[in-house]
């Protein structure tokens, strides 16, 4: 996974937009206006923040050294994932999808239905 493949994956998900609300260095992906993923455009190492079920977040942090509590985020609900090659890309994309679905399921029922969640 790299920034371009992450961006392509996110933008293929239904109702996703990308924005730079925190300035030119942080790319934010939203589903129906709610943030589900952030990534730095100028960090020396590539990684991203993704929302996660609190219990699963702890499990992932214990299992993978490159998964940390969410940097500048609610550490109970967000993980920072450093993309170093130690975690297979398929798993990283699965976590992105999990974040998208978790945020999508917090939307009103009518909006959830439009996303097929």
N, C-alpha and C positions, 0 to 999 in steps of 0.2 A: 504494500500500500504506500502511496505517496499522496501529496496534496491534490494533484490532478485527478487521481482515481477516486479519492475521497469525495472531492467536489462533484465529479460525474455521478457517483453513486447517490449522493444526497439529492442532487437535482432531478434524478429520475423517479424519486419517491413522490407520490401524489401531494399536491398543494404545498410544495416546499419552495421557499424563497431564500435568497442569500442576501445578507446586508453587512454593512460595516458601521453599526451603531456606536461602537466604542472607539472609533478612529480608524485610520487606514491600516492598522497592524493586526486587527482581530476580525477574522471572517466568521460570521454567525449564520447558522442555518436555522430556519423556523418552519414549523408546520402550522398553517392558519394563524400566524402571528405569534406563536409561542416557541421559544428557543428549545432546540433539542441537541444542538452540537455547536461547539466553538473551537476554532483553531487559530493559532498565531501564524501570521504571515512573515514574521521577522525573527522568530526564535532560532537559535543555533541548531536545535534538535526538533524534528517534526513530531507532533503529537496532537491530541485533541481532548476536549472535555465532553463527556457524554453522560446523560442522565441514566440512572440505574436503580433498580429495586434495592432498597437498603440492605437486605440480607445478602443478595447476590453481590452487591458492591463489596461487602466485607470478604466474601468468599474469593472474589477475583483478586483483591488486594493480597490476600494470604497466598494464593496460588501463583500469581505472576508478579515478579519484582518490578515490572514496567507499568503496573497499574497502581496508582496512588490516589489518596483522597483528592477530590476536585480542587485544583488551584484556583483561588478567588471565587469559589462556589460553595454551596451548602455541602459540606463533606459527607453528610449522611446520604444524600441523594445523587451526588455527582462524583465521577471518577475522572482523573487525568490519566490518559493512556499515552505513554511514550512509545512511539513506533520505531523500534530498533531492529526488527527482524526476528526477535525472540518469540513473538506471537504470530501465528499464521494469519495471513490477510483475510482468509475466509472467516476466521473468528472475529477479527476486528470489524469486518463488515456486518457480522451478526450483531455485535454490540451496538453499532450505529443504528441498525434496524430496531433493536430492542429499545433504544432511546427514543427513536421516532414514534414507535408504538406506545410507549409509556406516556409520552407527552400527548400524543393523539387521543389516548383514552381519557385524558383529563378534560378534553373539549366537550361542549354540549353534545348530546346524543345525535342531533341532526347533523352536526359537522363530522362526528365520528362515522356515521353511516356513509357520508360522501367519501370517506377515506377507506371504506371497506374494512374497518377495524372490528 
